[in-house]
Amino acid sequence: MASYPNSIYNPRVVTDKSGVEYDVAKTTVFFAKDKNDPDAEIVAVETELLGALTREYADNAAAIAAGLTAGQLYRTGDILKIVHN
């Protein structure tokens, strides 16, 4: 009988294709370094969410005027919002 959670999540080692050099600017090429180190992505999400808690604007126009760009989070009172164009 399988035991949870090992029966569901089974990480494996991922390697780059031979001859492909790592370049963070290449967003269409899958690199093992991106898959094997999810911590950077987790930190980025946490940072954005934490920033949203401290950024409070009356509305979308005020958020844009303050320098936020489409997709960034902010809040109005207790409501979490996303900047849109």
Contacts in CASP RR format, 6 or more apart in sequence:
PFRMAT RR
TARGET T0000
AUTHOR 0000-0000-0000
METHOD contacts of the structure
MODEL  1
MASYPNSIYNPRVVTDKSGVEYDVAKTTVFFAKDKNDPDAEIVAVETELL
GALTREYADNAAAIAAGLTAGQLYRTGDILKIVHN
13 36 0 8 1.000
14 32 0 8 1.000
14 35 0 8 1.000
14 36 0 8 1.000
15 32 0 8 1.000
16 22 0 8 1.000
16 31 0 8 1.000
16 32 0 8 1.000
16 33 0 8 1.000
20 29 0 8 1.000
20 31 0 8 1.000
22 31 0 8 1.000
22 33 0 8 1.000
23 29 0 8 1.000
48 72 0 8 1.000
48 73 0 8 1.000
49 73 0 8 1.000
51 73 0 8 1.000
52 72 0 8 1.000
52 73 0 8 1.000
52 74 0 8 1.000
52 75 0 8 1.000
52 80 0 8 1.000
53 75 0 8 1.000
55 63 0 8 1.000
55 66 0 8 1.000
55 68 0 8 1.000
55 73 0 8 1.000
55 74 0 8 1.000
55 75 0 8 1.000
56 74 0 8 1.000
56 75 0 8 1.000
56 76 0 8 1.000
56 77 0 8 1.000
57 63 0 8 1.000
57 66 0 8 1.000
57 68 0 8 1.000
57 74 0 8 1.000
57 75 0 8 1.000
57 76 0 8 1.000
58 76 0 8 1.000
59 76 0 8 1.000
60 81 0 8 1.000
60 83 0 8 1.000
60 84 0 8 1.000
63 72 0 8 1.000
63 74 0 8 1.000
63 81 0 8 1.000
63 83 0 8 1.000
64 83 0 8 1.000
68 74 0 8 1.000
68 83 0 8 1.000
69 83 0 8 1.000
70 83 0 8 1.000
70 84 0 8 1.000
70 85 0 8 1.000
71 82 0 8 1.000
71 83 0 8 1.000
71 84 0 8 1.000
72 82 0 8 1.000
72 83 0 8 1.000
73 80 0 8 1.000
73 81 0 8 1.000
73 82 0 8 1.000
73 83 0 8 1.000
74 80 0 8 1.000
74 81 0 8 1.000
74 83 0 8 1.000
75 81 0 8 1.000
END
